[in-house]
Amino acid sequence: GVKESHQMTIFRIIAAILHLGNLEIQAERGSEGSSLSSEDEHLKNFCGLLGVELSQMQHWLCNRK
């Protein structure tokens, strides 16, 4: 009973969440910080599926403020 366009949107969101779970976040030594590689394929797929900018997502996944 769900329209095909809505199904594709739901599938895209679910796929993005699954890619987000596969990200490898590295802790930075001697601080509370963390970092993500901009070459991470899961990060690229996540951003592509949701249409968000990679550098911004990389920043906000690793910073609290």
Secondary structure, DSSP 4 states (H G I P E B T S, - for coil): ---HHHHHHHHHHHHHHHHHHT--PEEPTTSS-EE--TT-HHHHHHHHHHT--HHHHHHHHH---
